[in-house]
């Protein structure tokens, strides 16, 4: 969503194209603000309906207290399922809860904050239909993305750090949109343990270890939001958790 855009107040009602489930989309959220969350959920549903995918959206409140959960619960469409975590546990925890309830052929997620336009979900569904890869992931590494030089520098540095630790040939592990084939996720989910932001990385590392190496990259555009920053606290947390994955999966050889 561009900085000058305002979230739409159009209703969440979207016609499901057919019975069955092609996509389960998990949207974890922690205090994004009701207008932003409603806009992300509505546009995600419209994007999936536009490409004739049958779907469900599982919105997971990670201890949110800004009225976002209440706004979603007021008139929920039949394709929307709500999960509430009483206190903030982290994005990874919320995703694992949502994944555990998903029922579709492909299971994925998109960040709730509006940085990524949900309309790109059509490209993800097209990739799933064309070649049925194990994991489809978004990459912000192209010139159309608009985010701060600090975020860009952090992203490049982090991915080099990840490649050095894990020899992982994924250009962008952390962009907040992915689809995973349901049977692949069924194998990986019991092994996932990350509570915070590096569950994405853990997913890739475990997938490669178990031979799920058919990956497909979709370019996505990141929009810089007003007030969107990267705090040193979050950077420290991500680096600490990344080293934790390395220690657990590469040094101690667990799982």
C-alpha positions as CSV (number, residue, x, y, z in Angstrom):
1,X,0.0,0.0,0.0
2,X,1.5,3.3,-1.0
3,X,2.1,5.9,1.7
4,X,-0.6,8.2,0.4
5,X,-3.2,5.5,0.0
6,X,-5.9,5.1,2.6
7,X,-7.2,1.6,3.5
8,X,-10.6,1.0,1.8
9,X,-13.7,0.8,4.0
10,X,-15.4,-1.6,1.5
11,X,-16.9,-4.7,3.1
12,X,-15.0,-8.0,3.5
13,X,-17.6,-10.0,1.5
14,X,-16.0,-11.8,-1.4
15,X,-17.7,-14.6,-3.4
16,X,-15.9,-17.9,-3.1
17,X,-15.4,-19.3,-6.6
18,X,-16.0,-23.0,-6.0
19,X,-16.1,-25.6,-3.2
20,X,-12.9,-27.1,-1.9
21,X,-9.7,-25.5,-0.9
22,X,-6.8,-24.5,-3.1
23,X,-5.2,-22.1,-0.6
24,X,-5.2,-21.6,3.1
25,X,-3.8,-18.1,3.8
26,X,-2.7,-17.3,7.3
27,X,-2.5,-13.6,8.3
28,X,-0.8,-13.1,11.7
29,X,-1.3,-9.7,13.2
30,X,-0.2,-7.7,16.2
31,X,-1.8,-4.2,16.5
32,X,-1.8,-3.3,12.8
33,X,-4.8,-1.0,13.3
34,X,-8.3,-2.1,12.2
35,X,-8.4,-0.2,8.9
36,X,-5.0,-1.7,7.8
37,X,-5.9,-5.2,8.8
38,X,-9.4,-5.1,7.2
39,X,-7.9,-3.8,4.0
40,X,-5.2,-6.6,3.9
41,X,-7.8,-9.3,4.6
42,X,-10.3,-8.0,2.0
43,X,-7.8,-7.5,-0.7
44,X,-6.2,-10.9,-0.1
45,X,-9.6,-12.5,-0.5
46,X,-10.4,-10.5,-3.6
47,X,-7.0,-11.5,-5.1
48,X,-7.6,-15.2,-4.5
49,X,-11.1,-15.0,-5.8
50,X,-10.0,-13.2,-8.9
51,X,-7.7,-16.1,-9.9
52,X,-10.5,-18.6,-9.3
53,X,-8.8,-20.2,-6.3
54,X,-11.0,-21.7,-3.6
55,X,-9.6,-20.5,-0.2
56,X,-9.8,-19.8,3.4
57,X,-8.2,-17.1,5.4
58,X,-7.0,-17.8,8.9
59,X,-6.4,-14.5,10.8
60,X,-4.3,-15.1,14.0
61,X,-4.4,-12.4,16.6
62,X,-1.0,-12.5,18.4
63,X,-2.2,-10.8,21.6
64,X,-3.4,-7.7,19.8
65,X,-5.3,-5.1,21.8
66,X,-6.0,-2.3,19.3
67,X,-9.5,-3.3,18.3
68,X,-8.3,-5.2,15.1
69,X,-9.6,-8.6,16.3
70,X,-13.0,-7.1,17.2
71,X,-13.2,-5.4,13.8
72,X,-12.7,-8.7,12.0
73,X,-15.1,-10.5,14.3
74,X,-17.9,-8.1,13.8
75,X,-19.3,-9.5,10.5
76,X,-16.9,-12.4,9.5
77,X,-17.4,-13.8,6.0
78,X,-17.7,-17.6,5.7
79,X,-14.2,-17.9,4.3
80,X,-12.6,-16.2,7.3
81,X,-11.5,-18.1,10.5
82,X,-10.2,-16.3,13.6
83,X,-7.7,-17.5,16.0
84,X,-6.8,-15.6,19.2
85,X,-3.6,-15.8,21.2
86,X,-4.3,-14.1,24.6
87,X,-0.8,-12.6,24.9
88,X,1.8,-11.6,22.4
89,X,4.1,-14.7,21.7
90,X,5.6,-13.7,18.3
91,X,4.9,-14.1,14.6
92,X,6.4,-17.6,14.4
93,X,4.1,-18.8,17.1
94,X,1.1,-17.3,15.4
95,X,2.0,-18.8,12.1
96,X,2.4,-22.3,13.5
97,X,-1.0,-22.1,15.1
98,X,-2.5,-21.0,11.8
99,X,-0.7,-23.6,9.8
100,X,-1.9,-26.3,12.2
101,X,-5.5,-25.4,11.3
102,X,-5.0,-25.1,7.5
103,X,-6.7,-27.6,5.2
104,X,-5.8,-26.6,1.7
105,X,-3.5,-27.9,-1.1
106,X,-1.2,-24.9,-0.6
107,X,-0.8,-23.1,2.8
108,X,0.8,-19.7,3.0
109,X,0.9,-16.4,4.7
110,X,1.1,-12.7,4.1
111,X,2.0,-10.0,6.6
112,X,-0.9,-7.9,7.9
113,X,0.8,-4.5,7.8
114,X,0.2,-3.6,4.2
115,X,3.9,-3.5,3.1
116,X,3.1,-6.1,0.4
117,X,0.2,-5.7,-2.0
118,X,-2.1,-8.7,-1.6
119,X,-2.8,-8.6,-5.3
120,X,0.5,-10.4,-5.9
121,X,-1.2,-13.6,-4.5
122,X,-2.4,-14.2,-8.1
123,X,1.2,-14.7,-9.2
124,X,1.7,-17.2,-6.4
125,X,-1.4,-19.2,-7.3
126,X,-0.2,-19.2,-11.0
127,X,3.2,-20.6,-9.9
128,X,1.5,-23.3,-7.8
129,X,-0.7,-24.4,-10.7
130,X,2.1,-24.3,-13.3
131,X,4.8,-26.4,-11.6
132,X,3.6,-27.3,-8.0
133,X,6.9,-26.3,-6.3
134,X,7.5,-27.2,-2.7
135,X,7.8,-23.6,-1.6
136,X,6.9,-20.3,-3.4
137,X,8.5,-17.3,-1.8
138,X,8.4,-13.5,-2.4
139,X,11.6,-11.6,-3.0
140,X,11.8,-7.8,-2.7
141,X,15.2,-7.7,-4.6
142,X,14.2,-5.6,-7.5
143,X,14.1,-1.9,-8.2
144,X,10.4,-1.4,-7.8
145,X,10.4,-1.8,-4.1
146,X,10.4,1.3,-1.9
147,X,11.9,0.9,1.5
148,X,14.5,2.8,3.5
149,X,18.2,2.5,2.9
150,X,18.6,1.2,6.4
151,X,16.1,-1.6,5.7
152,X,17.8,-2.3,2.4
153,X,21.3,-2.5,4.0
154,X,20.0,-4.7,6.8
155,X,18.3,-7.1,4.3
156,X,21.4,-7.5,2.1
157,X,23.7,-8.0,5.1
158,X,21.3,-10.5,6.7
159,X,21.0,-12.6,3.6
160,X,24.8,-12.7,3.3
161,X,25.0,-13.8,6.9
162,X,22.4,-16.5,6.3
163,X,24.2,-17.8,3.2
164,X,27.5,-18.0,5.1
165,X,25.9,-19.9,8.0
166,X,23.7,-22.3,6.0
167,X,24.9,-22.2,2.4
168,X,21.3,-21.5,1.5
169,X,20.8,-20.4,-2.1
170,X,17.7,-18.3,-1.4
171,X,18.0,-14.6,-2.2
172,X,15.4,-13.4,0.3
173,X,14.2,-15.6,3.1
174,X,12.4,-12.9,5.1
175,X,9.9,-11.2,2.8
176,X,6.5,-11.7,4.4
177,X,4.7,-13.8,1.8
178,X,5.0,-17.4,1.0
179,X,3.1,-20.5,-0.1
180,X,4.1,-24.1,0.9
181,X,2.6,-27.2,-0.6
182,X,0.3,-28.8,2.0
183,X,2.0,-32.2,2.1
184,X,5.4,-30.5,2.5
185,X,4.1,-28.4,5.3
186,X,2.7,-31.5,6.9
187,X,6.2,-32.9,7.2
188,X,7.8,-29.6,8.3
189,X,5.3,-28.3,10.8
190,X,6.1,-30.8,13.6
191,X,9.7,-29.8,13.3
192,X,9.2,-26.0,13.4
193,X,9.9,-24.4,16.7
194,X,10.7,-20.7,16.2
195,X,8.4,-18.2,18.0
196,X,9.4,-15.0,16.4
197,X,10.6,-13.6,13.0
198,X,13.0,-16.3,11.8
199,X,10.5,-19.1,11.3
200,X,10.8,-18.3,7.6
201,X,14.5,-19.2,7.7
202,X,13.8,-22.3,9.8
203,X,11.3,-23.4,7.2
204,X,13.9,-23.1,4.3
205,X,16.7,-24.8,6.3
206,X,14.5,-27.8,7.3
207,X,13.0,-28.1,3.8
208,X,16.4,-28.3,2.2
209,X,17.6,-30.8,4.8
210,X,14.6,-33.1,4.0
211,X,15.0,-32.8,0.3
212,X,12.2,-30.3,-0.4
213,X,14.3,-28.1,-2.7
214,X,11.9,-27.2,-5.5
215,X,11.6,-23.5,-4.9
216,X,10.0,-20.7,-6.9
217,X,10.7,-17.0,-6.4
218,X,8.1,-14.4,-7.1
219,X,9.2,-10.7,-7.2
220,X,7.1,-8.6,-4.9
221,X,7.1,-4.8,-4.3
222,X,7.6,-3.5,-0.8
223,X,6.0,-0.2,0.0
224,X,7.5,2.1,2.6
225,X,4.9,2.9,5.2
226,X,5.0,6.0,7.4
227,X,6.6,5.1,10.7
228,X,7.9,1.8,9.4
229,X,11.4,1.3,11.0
230,X,13.8,-1.4,11.9
231,X,14.7,-1.2,15.6
232,X,18.0,-2.4,16.9
233,X,16.1,-4.5,19.4
234,X,14.4,-6.4,16.5
235,X,17.7,-6.8,14.6
236,X,19.4,-8.2,17.7
237,X,16.5,-10.6,18.2
238,X,16.6,-11.8,14.6
239,X,20.4,-12.3,14.7
240,X,20.2,-14.2,18.0
241,X,17.4,-16.5,16.8
242,X,19.3,-17.1,13.5
243,X,22.4,-18.2,15.4
244,X,20.1,-20.4,17.5
245,X,18.9,-22.2,14.4
246,X,22.5,-22.7,13.3
247,X,23.4,-24.1,16.7
248,X,20.4,-26.4,16.9
249,X,20.3,-27.7,13.3
250,X,23.9,-27.5,12.2
251,X,26.1,-27.9,15.3
252,X,24.0,-30.1,17.6
253,X,22.4,-31.8,14.5
254,X,18.9,-31.9,16.0
255,X,16.1,-33.1,13.7
